[in-house]
């Protein structure tokens, strides 16, 4: 059974950005681990800090259950303050989790996504990106090895975000979109806080939005469902998933520039689980796996978790 880990600066990020894909993976037999980095202590309207933390935590667990999450890990950093947290200690927490949980796939904000204004998102994305390769080194954080852990490399990196200029994969989640919406609605206090930000801006604009007011004061689902369905439909259309289909978009990376090399020169490990099929990454393997893919020189060194590679595979 493969393990997928989703790393979320805030409780609602998993449902909002990849909730349907997580639910789909869970139904396919994956073990899903959700890592919440901050405490979301300020994400509410009209509640105390203590009550905000309690409700957001309870609602996160309710949403996690809807998505099929098997385990929730709390890192407990103060929300909206990660810009003041040094990156290396934060990175160490992710390295530790990679080595301990050994996920095949990790979902995280894209450190190269555009127009991201939330520093918690940016900080986590940067720390996760470095943790991917630092976790492979046997000289980084040797204290982990005293616990019986070992260097480890995540295979698939599923990057999500508000704007993904390098999006190369759309997961067809047509049968799981309603569960994503259910999970997002479970985050009632966080969604009310999000909608309140829009309501305040619209008020400054000199207008009001009755559907928004109705959602704030009553049922969140009609408005959230409208937004989620429009987004999923647009993704499906952009990636030609078919009429009436729904999708979630990602920048999916596996071996990067070394994809062709890894496929052409690798062979199955008898005891290993069969890797998932990824249509946009998988290449047609030759009958005789003897050819070495051509390599051309490249001005920039690509540093991976286990090598410094000069060049790219054509």
C-alpha positions in Angstrom: 0.0 0.0 0.0 1.4 3.3 -1.1 1.4 6.3 1.3 0.6 9.9 0.3 1.4 12.8 2.5 -0.3 16.2 2.1 1.5 19.1 3.8 -0.8 22.0 4.6 0.1 25.3 6.1 -3.5 25.6 7.3 -6.3 23.1 8.0 -8.4 23.8 5.0 -5.7 23.7 2.3 -5.9 20.0 1.7 -9.7 20.1 1.0 -9.4 23.3 -1.1 -6.6 22.4 -3.3 -6.5 18.6 -3.6 -9.4 17.2 -1.5 -11.0 15.2 -4.4 -7.7 13.6 -5.4 -6.9 12.6 -1.8 -10.4 11.0 -1.5 -9.8 9.2 -4.8 -6.4 7.9 -3.6 -7.9 6.8 -0.3 -10.5 4.8 -2.1 -7.8 3.2 -4.3 -6.1 1.9 -1.1 -3.5 4.6 -0.4 -2.7 5.5 3.2 -3.2 9.3 3.4 -1.3 11.4 6.0 -2.3 15.0 6.6 0.3 17.4 8.1 -1.0 20.7 9.5 1.8 23.1 10.0 0.1 25.9 11.9 -2.5 26.1 14.6 -5.0 28.3 12.7 -5.6 30.2 16.0 -6.8 33.3 14.2 -9.0 31.9 11.4 -12.5 32.7 12.6 -14.9 35.6 13.0 -16.1 36.7 16.4 -14.5 33.8 18.4 -11.7 33.8 21.0 -8.3 32.4 20.2 -9.0 29.3 22.3 -12.4 28.6 20.8 -11.0 29.2 17.3 -8.3 26.6 17.8 -10.7 24.1 19.2 -13.3 24.5 16.5 -10.8 24.5 13.6 -9.1 21.4 14.9 -12.4 19.6 15.3 -13.5 20.6 11.9 -10.2 19.6 10.4 -10.6 16.1 11.7 -14.2 16.0 10.3 -12.9 17.0 6.9 -10.0 14.6 7.1 -12.5 11.8 7.7 -14.5 12.8 4.7 -11.4 12.7 2.5 -10.3 9.3 3.9 -7.3 10.6 5.8 -5.8 7.9 8.0 -3.5 10.1 10.2 -3.2 13.7 11.1 0.1 15.2 12.2 0.2 18.5 14.0 3.3 20.7 13.9 1.7 23.5 16.0 3.4 26.7 14.6 1.5 29.9 15.2 -0.6 30.8 12.1 0.3 33.7 9.9 3.7 34.0 11.5 5.9 31.5 9.5 7.7 34.4 7.9 9.5 34.8 11.2 10.4 31.1 11.5 13.9 30.1 10.3 13.6 27.8 7.3 16.1 25.2 8.4 14.3 24.1 11.6 11.0 24.0 9.7 12.7 22.0 6.9 14.0 19.5 9.5 10.4 18.7 10.6 9.5 17.7 7.0 12.8 15.7 6.6 11.9 13.8 9.7 8.4 13.0 8.5 9.7 11.9 5.1 12.2 9.5 6.8 9.6 8.3 9.3 6.5 7.9 7.2 8.3 7.2 3.8 5.6 8.6 1.6 5.6 7.6 -2.1 3.9 10.9 -3.0 3.8 14.3 -1.3 1.3 17.1 -2.0 2.4 20.6 -1.2 2.2 24.2 -2.3 4.3 24.9 -5.3 7.3 27.1 -4.4 7.3 28.4 -7.9 3.6 29.2 -8.1 2.5 32.7 -9.1 0.7 35.4 -7.2 0.9 33.8 -3.8 0.4 36.4 -1.1 0.3 34.2 2.0 3.8 33.9 3.6 2.8 30.7 5.4 2.2 29.1 2.1 5.4 30.4 0.6 7.5 29.4 3.7 6.1 25.8 3.8 6.5 25.4 0.0 10.2 26.4 0.2 11.0 24.2 3.2 9.3 21.2 1.6 11.1 21.7 -1.7 14.5 21.6 0.1 13.4 18.7 2.3 12.9 16.6 -0.8 16.6 16.4 -1.5 18.1 17.0 2.0 16.2 14.0 3.3 18.4 11.8 1.1 21.7 12.9 2.7 23.2 10.8 5.4 24.9 13.8 7.0 21.8 15.9 7.5 20.2 15.4 10.9 22.0 12.2 12.0 20.0 12.4 15.2 17.2 10.9 13.1 19.2 7.8 12.5 19.5 7.1 16.2 15.7 6.4 16.0 16.3 3.8 13.4 15.4 6.1 10.5 17.4 6.2 7.2 17.9 8.6 4.3 14.8 8.6 2.0 13.6 10.1 -1.2 9.9 10.9 -2.0 9.1 9.6 -5.5 6.2 11.8 -6.7 5.9 15.5 -5.9 2.3 16.8 -6.4 2.5 20.6 -6.4 -0.7 22.6 -6.0 -1.4 26.4 -5.8 -3.5 29.3 -6.8 -1.8 29.8 -10.1 0.4 27.0 -11.5 2.2 28.1 -14.7 3.8 24.7 -15.0 0.7 22.6 -14.4 1.2 19.3 -16.3 -1.3 17.0 -14.8 -5.1 17.0 -14.2 -6.5 14.3 -12.0 -10.0 13.3 -13.1 -12.0 13.6 -9.9 -15.5 13.7 -11.4 -16.7 11.0 -9.0 -15.1 12.7 -6.0 -15.8 16.4 -6.3 -18.8 16.2 -4.0 -16.6 14.8 -1.3 -14.2 17.6 -1.8 -17.1 20.1 -1.3 -18.3 18.2 1.8 -14.8 18.4 3.2 -14.4 22.1 2.5 -17.8 22.8 4.1 -16.7 20.9 7.2 -14.2 23.8 7.7 -17.1 26.1 8.7 -15.1 28.6 10.8 -12.3 28.9 8.3 -14.6 29.3 5.4 -16.6 32.0 7.2 -13.4 33.8 7.8 -12.4 33.5 4.2 -15.8 34.7 3.0 -15.7 37.6 5.5 -12.5 38.9 3.9 -14.3 39.0 0.5 -17.3 40.6 2.1 -15.2 43.4 3.7 -13.5 44.1 0.4 -16.9 44.2 -1.5 -18.1 46.7 1.1 -15.2 48.9 0.4 -16.1 48.6 -3.2 -19.5 50.1 -2.2 -21.5 47.0 -2.8 -22.8 43.8 -1.2 -23.2 40.2 -2.2 -26.4 38.6 -0.9 -25.3 35.0 -1.7 -22.2 35.7 0.3 -24.2 37.0 3.3 -26.4 34.0 3.1 -23.5 31.7 3.2 -21.9 33.5 6.1 -25.0 33.3 8.2 -26.3 29.9 7.1 -25.5 27.2 4.6 -22.0 27.4 3.1 -22.5 24.7 0.5 -24.4 26.4 -2.3 -21.7 29.1 -2.7 -18.7 26.8 -2.1 -20.1 24.2 -4.5 -20.6 26.8 -7.2 -17.0 27.9 -6.9 -15.5 24.4 -6.7 -17.5 23.1 -9.6 -16.5 26.0 -11.8 -12.9 25.6 -11.0 -12.9 21.8 -11.5 -14.8 22.2 -14.8 -12.3 24.7 -16.1 -9.4 22.3 -15.3 -11.1 19.4 -17.0 -11.7 21.6 -20.1 -8.1 22.8 -20.2 -6.7 19.2 -20.0 -9.3 17.7 -22.3 -10.7 15.3 -19.8 -14.0 15.1 -21.6 -17.4 16.6 -21.6 -18.9 17.0 -18.1 -15.7 15.8 -16.4 -14.1 17.5 -13.3 -10.4 17.8 -12.5 -7.8 19.1 -10.1 -4.6 20.5 -11.5 -1.1 19.9 -10.3 2.5 20.3 -11.3 3.5 16.7 -11.0 7.2 15.9 -10.8 8.8 12.5 -10.5 12.4 12.4 -11.8 12.4 15.8 -13.5 15.2 16.1 -16.1 16.1 12.5 -15.3 12.7 11.0 -16.1 13.9 9.3 -19.3 17.1 8.0 -17.7 15.2 6.6 -14.7 12.8 4.7 -16.9 15.2 3.5 -19.6 17.8 2.2 -17.2 15.8 0.9 -14.2 14.4 -2.5 -13.5 11.7 -3.7 -11.0 12.7 -4.6 -7.5 11.0 -8.0 -6.9 9.7 -7.1 -3.4 8.6 -3.6 -4.4 5.0 -2.4 -5.0 4.2 -1.6 -8.6 4.4 2.1 -9.2 1.2 4.0 -10.2 0.7 4.8 -13.8 1.1 8.5 -14.7 0.1 9.0 -18.3 1.9 12.3 -18.8 5.1 11.1 -17.3 5.4 7.5 -18.3 7.4 6.8 -21.4 7.1 3.9 -23.8 9.7 1.5 -22.6 11.7 -0.4 -25.3 11.6 -4.2 -25.3 15.3 -4.4 -24.7 16.2 -2.0 -21.9 19.8 -1.4 -23.0 19.8 2.0 -24.6 21.2 5.0 -22.7 19.2 8.2 -23.4 21.2 11.0 -25.1 22.4 13.8 -22.8 23.1 17.3 -23.9 25.1 19.9 -21.9 23.2 22.4 -19.8 24.4 25.7 -18.3 22.6 25.1 -15.0 23.3 22.3 -12.6 20.2 20.5 -11.4 20.7 19.3 -7.9 18.7 16.2 -6.9 18.5 14.3 -3.7 21.2 11.9 -4.7 23.3 13.5 -7.3 24.6 16.7 -9.0 23.5 16.2 -12.6 25.1 18.2 -15.4 22.7 18.1 -18.3 19.2 17.2 -19.3 17.7 14.1 -21.0 16.4 14.8 -24.5 
